[in-house]
Amino acid sequence: MPWEELVADTIGTLIRREREASGLSQVEVGHRLGVAALTVGKWERGQTVPPIRYHHRLARWLGTPSRAVGDACVAGAAARNS
């Protein structure tokens, strides 16, 4: 995924988009990332954003730089707080 596209969106939208494109369930994504399916769902809905300790795992899964994941998390947090 291009870095610019990642930064332009919130992390929750990106996680959902990638999960659906891959044909994976929230349970499967959670297993890959080491979190519960409930956590993946909260990230997708924008209720919470992934803590920094998960940015590297998300970046590998999304195929993008870790910094871009961090920027998208900031965008998600800003959207949630506005």
N, C-alpha and C positions, 0 to 999 in steps of 0.2 A: 504494500500500500504506500503510495507517495506520502512523504512527510508532510507536505503542504495540505493534503486532504485530511490527514489525521489532526493537524492543528486546528483546522477550520471547523471541526465538529467536536462534540462532547464525547468523552470516553464511553459513556453508556450506549450511545447510538452506535459507536464503532464496534463495541463488543457484540451487540445484538446483530448488527449487519454481518459481521464476520462469522458469528455462530450460525446464523441462518444460511448464509452462503455455503458454509461447510457441512450443512445438514446435521449439526450437532445439537444435542439437548443441553440445557443448563447444567444438568448433572454431569454430562461428559466434559463440558468446559471446566466446570468446577474441579473435576478430577485431574484434568491436565494442569490446572493452575494451583492446585492444592488448597482449594476453598470449597465451602458448601454451595450447593445449587441455590440456596436462599440468598447467599451473598452475591452470586452472579446476577440473580434477578434484581436485587437492590441496585447493583451497579447499572444494569440496563435501564432501569426506571429512573435513574438519577437520584435515588434516595440517599445513596452514599457514593463516594468515589474510592477507587482502590488505594489503599495505603502504599506508601513509597516502596515498601518491601516487595510488592508485587509488580512494580513497573517493569523490571527486567523480564520477568516471565511473560507479561502481557506483550512486551515489545517483541520477544521472540515469536510468540504465537501470531501476532499481527504482522510480523515481518517488517518492522519499522524501528527507528532508533528509540532508545529508552527516553531520551529527552522529549521526543514527540509525545510519548505516552504521558509524561509529566505535564506537558503543556495542555494536552486534552483533558487531563484530570483537573487542572486549574480552571479550564473553561467550563467543565461540568460543575465544579463547586461554585463558580460565579453564577452560572445559570440557576442553580438550586437556591442560591441566596438572594437572587434579585426579585 
